[in-house]
Every structure is written in structure tokens, then in C-alpha cells.
Amino acid sequence: MIQKNDIPIDSIVVNEAINRLNIKDFGRATIREVVAISGEVEKKSGVEFIHMEMGVPGLPPAKIGVEAEIRALQHGIASIYPVIDGLPELKNEASRFVKAFIDLDISPECCVPVAGSMQGTYTSFLVAGQCNPERDTILFIDPGFPVQKQQILVMGCKYESFDVYEYRGEKLKEKLESYLQKGTIAAVIYSNPNNPAWFCLKEEELKIIGDLATKYDTIILEDLAYFAMDFRKNLGMSFQAPFQSSVGKYTDNYLLLISGSKVFSYAGQRIGVVAMSDKLYHRKYEGLAARYGGGTFGSVFIHRVLYALSSGTSHSAQYALAAMFKAASDGTFHFIGDVMEYGKRAHKLKEIFLRHGFEIVYDKDMDEPIADGFYFTVRYPGMTGAELMQALIPYGVSAISLLTTGSLQEGLRACVSFIKDHQYEQLEYRLKKFKEQYPVK
């Protein structure tokens, strides 16, 4: 049902929902706040919303993982604390998975299960920030996942950031080096493919990052939450090129954050792996020795910080992830084939937005159009991101402002995961009405 007569929604209903949360700057509303507002407006108006604000998997979980986890639970492992280092089977399969799809050699010892990449980044930020007392700042190559900055604020640490929009290719070197040469950067973080913009850093850019990480002895956190989801390439074939691109090819100072949430649609079980280079795992830092009385980066990561945070990661979910990694590496589970659905949705949605006067913000990987994937970014001529976000709500369309992602560009991040088949027609109608109300000048 398209509910044509109910668009736009009464402004009183919209304003009441916004005012109830007492948001002073709507452009800085968090993902959860936008979800709460759109949910309340949806309930009170009776108009079905096109939810594009939250990056939640919209596909069924991988059956292989579910079955493995059920078997583990039936064998009674729920009553047993997991080994803090991780299930040996998972560590072995994680190492093999990294070799199969990134072509990097990382020992099983250096593959550590975490309660999703969120816990992985939190732990990584903490340990990296304690290695050297003079290095107390995390650098974000933005745009990025807003909650990672929230983690820094919770810790009471420092961060800096820059929008990479104007610094692709060779321009990245001078910009990144201007931060690293200060001597205060403990770690650099970025996502690849990027959340929210879905661009992918090129090999030449990853080499720049890796070379500078080695030159300035800085740790790189590579967030691979959307592992191998650059659908322009066939990245789902184990042990054969093309592989998922990684900074690990160009430096030993890295941690890879590999999540089960999106690529295996296993978000609810909070499971992922931090895979760090063997050299970084075994490295000793004066700052860590002073704080903990000894230990290497890896041992402090696991036995001090991770242990203090959660005493380990869900035992049964480790069996699930091990099974999914193994099947993927064996070539019996073609996980990319399932998640390509997101690319199909993005292609359709972008066409609708473009037909009605919108523009794609981050539209290129240097000289190549970006892939269709889990996210895309849009702007509307004459409107800021905050204005556009608020203007779309009466039309039953919700997304988040790029402002919250560290971007300096005006526009919105749209996620495709919740889109249902009947909503393409809804969006077509609603954006047509939107353009009539806000004609492009």
C-alpha cells in the first residue's frame, strides 16, 4: 500500500517527535535518535517509513553459522567460559580465511575473537593509545562510523580527523603526513569499503598509508566490516585473485577488524575477529610495560584489556564464525553471492534519487564510479544535510546527516538494508512530491 494521500505527513506530528528528544542541532542527531523520531512519526501517522538510517543486515543469517552454533549449544558449551584467546578452531580458520581472501599470512595466535568489531575497535583504541605516552591521539580518515568517535569520547581520549573527499590518490600522502609528523598520533583508522560513502581506497592509497605507518611507527586500524563487498570485483573466490585490498600488504603495523555482522548477516550474535600482524602482536612497548609490568601488544590486548572488558567472547558464536570461515575458505559457502543483494538495491535506489533532482555526494573512487553496495550518499541542491534530513521525514524517508560521520560535505547517508520490494514505488512517488515542494533552482 503506497498511502499517497498521507504524504506529506502533518508537520505537527513531525515536530512533536523531534521536540520530544530535545535535539538542538538536528544535523547532529545520532543514528538511534533518527530511528526513534522516524519510528514515532511512523506510529502516529500510520505511514510506512522507508528506513535508510540504520546499518542493520536485512538478509537471513548464514545457515552454516546457525547450525554450528546450535550444535555447540546442544553439547553444553553455554556453561563453559570461552578461552580468552579464542576457540582454537576459530583462530585457525580465521588465519586461513585471511590467507584465502586477503592473501596475508597471519598466525592463528594473532587472530583474536571479539564481541563484534565494535569491541574490536574499542580494545584497539585503548591498547594503541597506551603504547607511547607521547602518542595520545587517534586519527580518523573520514567519513567514518560515528560510534567509533563516541568510543573515543567514552574513553576520554583525543582524536583528530580529516575528510578524505579532497585528498584521494597522491594528495593523501601530504595530508596524512601532516598529522603523523606531529608525533602525537597513536593510531589511524578508516573503513574499506567505506561507511558511509562506500568508496574503496585504491592500492596506491593503501601503499601510501602503509609506507607512512612504517616511517612514523604508527598503528593502522583497518575496519573491514564490509569485507569483500566491493561488487565491482569478484572477491569471493578463495585462494585466488582478486583479493580484498589491505594495508597489510604495505606495513607490519596493522590490525584488521573482520566482522561477522554484515557479510555473514550475523550481527545479533556479536562476533568478529581482530587479526593483527605477527610483528605487532609480539612487539613490546615501553608504555605497556610501565602500565602492566610487561607483556607484548598482543598479550596485553587479550589478557589485560579484552579480559577486563568481557572475559571473552560468546562461546557458541565462536563455533558459528569458525564454521562460516571454514566453509568460505573451502569454497563451499559463496558468501558474496548472498550479500550482492545490497548492490542491486543500491542501484535501484540511486536511480530513483537521481531522477528526482538528487545527486550522489561521494560518487567516484578517483576516476572510477563507486560500487553499488550497503550505503550510498545523496545531496539535494540548495539544502544542507540537516535541512534535507528534516525535510524528508514528512515524506516518510529517514536517513542520517553526513555531518555526524566527519564529512565536510552536505548530504545524507542512506542504507539499503531495510528496503522492501514494494518500497521502490513508494520512494518514486514520495520523491516526486518532495521535488514539487522543493523544486531544484
BELHU-V683192 format. One record per helix or strand of 3 or more residues. SS is the DSSP state (helix for helix, strand for strand). FROM is the first residue (numbers start at 1). LEN is the number of residues. If there is no record, write none. Layout:
# BELHU-V683192
ss = (SS | SS)
from = (FROM | FROM)
len = (LEN | LEN)
This chain:
# BELHU-V683192
ss = (helix | helix | helix | helix | helix | helix | helix | helix | strand | helix | strand | helix | strand | helix | helix | strand | helix | strand | helix | strand | helix | strand | helix | helix | helix | helix | helix | strand | strand | helix | helix | strand | helix)
from = (4 | 11 | 26 | 31 | 63 | 77 | 88 | 108 | 111 | 116 | 137 | 146 | 158 | 164 | 171 | 185 | 203 | 219 | 247 | 254 | 267 | 272 | 278 | 286 | 297 | 315 | 335 | 358 | 375 | 385 | 402 | 412 | 423)
len = (3 | 10 | 3 | 15 | 12 | 3 | 15 | 3 | 4 | 13 | 6 | 10 | 6 | 3 | 10 | 7 | 13 | 6 | 3 | 6 | 3 | 5 | 4 | 7 | 14 | 16 | 21 | 3 | 6 | 9 | 4 | 4 | 15)
